[in-house]
Amino acid sequence: MAKAKARREELREKLIEAAEKTIVAQGHAALKARALAEEVGCALGAIYTVFPDLAALILAVNARSFALLGTILSREAEAAAAAGGGPRAIANRTLIALANGYLDFAANHGGRWHALFDFRLPDGQELPAEHLRQQEALFQHLETPLAALQPALPPSERALLARSLFSAAHGMVLLGLEGKLVQLPLPYLREQIALVVSAMGRGLESA
Amino acid sequence: MAKAKARREELREKLIEAAEKTIVAQGHAALKARALAEEVGCALGAIYTVFPDLAALILAVNARSFALLGTILSREAEAAAAAGGGPRAIANRTLIALANGYLDFAANHGGRWHALFDFRLPDGQELPAEHLRQQEALFQHLETPLAALQPALPPSERALLARSLFSAAHGMVLLGLEGKLVQLPLPYLREQIALVVSAMGRGLESA
């Protein structure tokens, strides 16, 4: 029994790694069960002994991508805090650093990024609780500086505002990297994001 | 000759109207040449005597959607100006009104909205100059209040900032309407957009 469980666990790991490789290199739309089975050297049907469907496998890779994004954002927030100053100066700097950390993630890990925000679960399936918990943890990075800028804001409104600010940053990253409205080299896009996010930060502070 | 030209013009109009109906009801991905030909009562090949391909037909519908969005934004900007106050108060109010006008357009004209920002031209084709001119005209709505908030900003930087602000608003509209991060009824989404855009406006003013 223990041996069968270990074998299943090993197959699960191998499949996640193979799927991760495909998502990083070609995007989640390129994921095919047959190619995965060949890659890890298992029977096609064996995939479905560890994952109910490919969607579950994509979510498993997304959990890793969330963790990677979390590491990048933590590093950005720590660097912003280490640069010193009062709590509001740190908060403003942190918001800019987080937005640009998100830009870096999207620019350097395009396949992961698209799988995180483009992938739709099949109708009727709900996101697993773990996925929502990871999303929460990421927004926590934004809520910390917001609490410094608007200490009187109730936590539920702060949570909402964090998601709105994230959406605004996401829009700049999305259209910026697409280069549809204007073709900006990355350093200039980074400056534009800093310009807009710092205006938001100052505006929130003065509210 | 004149008669043949009039017939071509008539067919062109009919095709744009049929395509517009499909895009509004089902989205641009649902556009099929055969169904269009049936709808307007022409031979399949006749479509290609007035449009080089379906992409050109989608662009013709997009030109109408741009015009509709322009009308909505003009109305919003006029109402914001009519509410009175100093130039900066008007500028701040205008930015919020424009963002929420864009939200209304996206919420009420989903098919048109997706065709405007999701549709990709086939590789190698460039957007027609008229399309870029219409895009320019829309951003002009944003540049006017920005000029009031930051009079010293050079026009080229103002043009860039207008596109960045638009991208931020687009992100809030996109993720807000998708309801992926948080499920907000439209009036609350409207409030969130006003909150973030007014913070941006205040922040830009104080820069």
Interface residues (C-beta under 8 A of the other chain):
Chain A: F117 Q135 L160 L161 R163 S164 L165 F166 S167 A168 A169 H170 G171 M172 V173 L174 L175 G176 K180 L181 V182 L184 Q192 I193 L195 V196 S198 A199 M200 G201 R202 G203 L204 S206 A207
Chain B: F117 Q135 L160 L161 R163 S164 L165 F166 S167 A168 A169 H170 G171 M172 L174 L175 G176 K180 L181 V182 L184 Q192 I193 L195 V196 S198 A199 M200 G201 R202 G203 L204 S206 A207
